[in-house]
Amino acid sequence: NVYNDPDLAAACALEYVEQGFNAVKLDPAGPYTAFDGHQPRLVDIDLSARMVKAIREAVGTRADILFGTHGQFTASGALRLARAIEPYDPLWFEEPVPPDMPEVMAQVARGTSIPIATGERLTTKFEFARVIENRAATILQPDLGRSGGILETKKIAAMAEAYHIQ
């Protein structure tokens, strides 16, 4: 299973890189819940770190690693996980905590060297403004279908640009 076998994940990542992809995304940090953030178990942190390490060793610097978590963790849990994967230089840590809590996400952003990404579940420019004002993320990912379409997303992009946020 590619979701819990670091060697298989690394082999798949390498295959994609050899096809020309320059980034690989993974989300091995379950188990998942649709509700509150939780503390990841050490066994899950260890698996995540082994997955990211194996992929980095396989692809080297030919591809970025994008680490997603679907807003599953508390700030302290996300920071424990971030510290475990930081040595492998992921391009981003996506939604380490629930996206409707930018103040908490900002705690994670301040505590890790990994850029924080968020936005696919935010729906208004006002929600994005809270993320920007709190310095909760340096990479915004608005979903055109959820964030109000092209015009609203352009407004979000303009706000982000003023803060040097991607």
matplotlib code that plots the C-alpha trace (Angstrom):
import matplotlib.pyplot as plt

x = [0.0, 1.6, 0.0, 2.0, 5.0, 7.9, 9.7, 6.7, 5.9, 9.5, 9.4, 6.1, 7.4, 10.5, 8.4, 6.5, 9.6, 11.0, 7.8, 8.6, 6.7, 8.7, 6.7, 5.1, 2.3, 1.6, -0.7, 0.4, -0.4, -3.7, -5.9, -8.3, -11.3, -13.7, -14.0, -11.5, -7.8, -6.0, -2.5, -0.8, 0.5, 4.2, 3.8, 2.1, 4.7, 7.4, 5.7, 5.3, 8.9, 10.0, 7.8, 9.2, 12.7, 12.4, 10.8, 13.5, 16.2, 14.6, 14.0, 16.8, 16.5, 14.6, 11.3, 9.6, 7.7, 4.2, 3.0, -0.8, -2.8, -6.4, -6.3, -6.1, -4.0, -3.7, -1.0, 1.3, 0.6, 1.3, 4.6, 5.7, 5.1, 6.7, 9.9, 10.0, 9.8, 11.8, 15.1, 13.8, 12.9, 9.3, 8.1, 5.0, 3.0, -0.7, -3.4, -1.6, -4.6, -8.2, -8.3, -11.0, -8.5, -5.8, -4.6, -3.7, -2.3, 0.0, 1.4, 2.4, 3.8, 6.0, 7.2, 8.5, 10.7, 8.3, 6.1, 2.4, -0.2, -3.9, -7.0, -8.8, -11.5, -11.8, -14.7, -14.5, -11.9, -12.7, -11.5, -8.3, -7.8, -7.8, -5.1, -3.0, -3.4, -2.4, 0.6, -0.8, 0.4, 2.9, 1.1, -2.6, -4.5, -8.0, -10.4, -12.1, -15.3, -15.5, -13.9, -16.3, -14.9, -12.3, -13.0, -13.0, -9.9, -8.1, -9.0, -7.5, -4.4, -4.0, -4.3, -1.7, 0.7, 0.7, 2.1, 4.5, 2.4, 2.3]
y = [0.0, 3.3, 5.1, 3.2, 1.7, 4.2, 2.1, 1.8, 5.5, 6.4, 4.1, 5.7, 9.2, 8.4, 7.0, 10.3, 12.4, 10.3, 11.1, 14.8, 15.8, 18.3, 17.8, 15.0, 15.3, 12.9, 12.7, 9.8, 11.4, 9.6, 8.4, 11.1, 12.7, 15.2, 17.0, 18.5, 18.5, 15.9, 14.9, 12.5, 9.3, 8.8, 5.8, 8.0, 10.8, 8.1, 6.7, 10.2, 11.0, 7.7, 8.3, 11.8, 10.6, 7.8, 10.0, 12.7, 10.0, 8.7, 12.0, 14.0, 17.7, 16.9, 17.3, 19.2, 17.3, 18.7, 17.4, 17.6, 16.8, 18.1, 20.2, 17.2, 18.4, 20.6, 23.2, 21.1, 18.0, 19.7, 21.1, 17.6, 16.4, 19.4, 18.9, 15.3, 16.1, 19.4, 17.7, 16.6, 20.2, 19.8, 22.8, 23.1, 21.8, 22.0, 22.7, 21.5, 22.6, 23.3, 26.1, 28.1, 28.8, 31.1, 32.2, 28.6, 28.0, 31.1, 29.3, 26.5, 28.8, 30.5, 27.2, 25.6, 26.4, 24.7, 27.1, 26.7, 26.4, 26.7, 27.9, 25.1, 25.0, 28.8, 30.4, 34.2, 37.0, 37.8, 34.3, 34.8, 38.2, 36.6, 34.1, 37.0, 39.3, 36.5, 35.5, 32.0, 30.9, 31.9, 30.0, 30.5, 28.0, 29.4, 27.1, 29.1, 27.1, 27.9, 31.3, 33.2, 32.7, 34.6, 38.1, 37.3, 35.1, 38.0, 40.1, 37.4, 37.3, 41.1, 41.0, 38.2, 40.1, 43.1, 40.8, 38.9, 35.7, 33.3]
z = [0.0, -1.1, 1.8, 4.5, 2.7, 2.4, -0.2, -2.4, -2.0, -3.0, -6.0, -7.2, -6.6, -8.6, -11.4, -11.6, -11.5, -14.3, -16.3, -15.9, -12.7, -10.5, -7.3, -5.4, -2.9, 0.0, 2.9, 5.1, 8.5, 9.3, 10.9, 9.8, 11.4, 9.9, 13.2, 15.7, 15.4, 17.3, 18.4, 16.0, 17.5, 17.5, 15.3, 12.7, 13.0, 12.5, 9.4, 8.0, 8.5, 7.0, 4.0, 3.4, 4.0, 1.5, -1.1, -0.7, -1.0, -4.2, -6.0, -4.5, -5.5, -8.8, -7.1, -4.3, -1.6, -0.8, 2.6, 3.2, 6.3, 5.7, 8.9, 11.1, 14.0, 17.0, 16.9, 19.2, 17.2, 13.9, 15.3, 16.4, 12.9, 11.3, 13.3, 12.2, 8.5, 8.4, 7.7, 4.3, 3.1, 2.0, -0.1, 2.1, 5.0, 3.9, 6.4, 9.5, 11.6, 10.7, 8.2, 10.1, 12.9, 11.4, 14.8, 15.6, 12.1, 12.8, 15.9, 13.6, 11.0, 13.6, 14.9, 11.7, 8.8, 6.4, 4.5, 5.5, 2.7, 3.1, 1.3, -0.6, 2.0, 2.6, 0.9, 1.1, 0.8, 4.4, 5.5, 3.5, 5.0, 8.5, 7.3, 5.8, 8.9, 11.2, 9.0, 9.2, 5.8, 3.1, 0.3, -0.4, -2.4, -3.2, -5.0, -7.7, -7.2, -3.4, -3.2, -5.3, -8.8, -10.8, -9.6, -5.9, -6.3, -8.0, -5.0, -2.7, -4.9, -4.7, -0.9, -0.8, -3.1, -0.8, 2.0, -0.3, 0.1, -2.8]

ax = plt.figure().add_subplot(projection="3d")
ax.plot(x, y, z, "-o")
ax.set_aspect("equal")
plt.show()
